[in-house]
């Protein structure tokens, strides 16, 4: 992976009818999209679920990264 591949990339999401931008590294965007596919959800719906569950102390990008990690750990039997 080159240095530019690890820089966060900003994408727009729609959460409950409002547009917001989230910056994630390309690997996390890819894993987040794959998680949405596995769950049978549009990416905006999955982002809204994560947003609703994250609480006030964590940003949305961090919550998405944790959701991706938690999914990976569960699939590897580590969760």
C-alpha positions as CSV (number, residue, x, y, z in Angstrom):
1,X,0.0,0.0,0.0
2,X,1.4,3.4,-0.9
3,X,1.4,6.3,1.4
4,X,-1.4,8.0,-0.6
5,X,-3.6,4.9,-0.4
6,X,-3.7,5.3,3.4
7,X,-4.9,8.9,3.5
8,X,-8.5,9.4,4.4
9,X,-10.9,10.0,1.6
10,X,-14.1,12.1,2.2
11,X,-17.4,10.8,1.0
12,X,-20.9,12.2,1.5
13,X,-23.6,10.1,3.2
14,X,-27.2,10.8,3.9
15,X,-28.4,10.2,7.5
16,X,-32.1,10.6,8.1
17,X,-32.4,13.0,5.2
18,X,-29.4,15.1,6.0
19,X,-26.1,15.1,4.1
20,X,-22.9,14.6,6.0
21,X,-19.3,14.0,5.1
22,X,-17.1,11.2,6.5
23,X,-13.4,10.7,6.0
24,X,-12.1,7.2,6.1
25,X,-9.1,5.5,4.6
26,X,-9.8,3.6,1.4
27,X,-9.4,0.2,3.1
28,X,-12.1,1.2,5.6
29,X,-14.4,2.4,2.8
30,X,-14.1,-0.9,1.1
31,X,-14.7,-2.9,4.2
32,X,-17.6,-0.6,5.2
33,X,-19.3,-1.2,1.8
34,X,-18.7,-5.0,2.1
35,X,-20.3,-4.9,5.5
36,X,-23.3,-3.1,4.1
37,X,-23.6,-5.8,1.4
38,X,-23.3,-8.6,3.9
39,X,-26.0,-7.0,6.0
40,X,-28.2,-6.4,3.0
41,X,-28.4,-2.7,3.6
42,X,-27.7,0.4,1.6
43,X,-24.6,2.1,2.9
44,X,-26.6,5.1,4.1
45,X,-28.9,2.9,6.1
46,X,-25.9,1.1,7.8
47,X,-24.3,4.5,8.5
48,X,-27.6,5.7,10.1
49,X,-27.6,2.6,12.3
50,X,-24.1,3.1,13.4
51,X,-24.7,6.8,13.9
52,X,-27.7,6.1,16.1
53,X,-25.8,3.7,18.3
54,X,-22.5,5.6,18.7
55,X,-23.4,8.1,21.5
56,X,-22.0,11.6,21.9
57,X,-18.4,10.7,22.8
58,X,-17.4,9.3,19.4
59,X,-17.3,10.7,15.9
60,X,-19.1,8.9,13.1
61,X,-15.8,8.0,11.3
62,X,-14.5,6.3,14.4
63,X,-17.8,4.5,15.0
64,X,-17.7,3.2,11.4
65,X,-14.1,2.0,11.9
66,X,-15.1,0.2,15.1
67,X,-18.1,-1.4,13.3
68,X,-15.9,-2.7,10.6
69,X,-13.4,-4.1,13.1
70,X,-16.1,-5.7,15.2
71,X,-17.5,-7.3,12.1
72,X,-14.1,-8.7,11.2
73,X,-13.5,-10.0,14.7
74,X,-16.9,-11.7,14.7
75,X,-16.2,-13.4,11.4
76,X,-12.8,-14.5,12.6
77,X,-14.3,-15.9,15.8
78,X,-12.5,-13.3,17.9
79,X,-15.5,-11.4,19.1
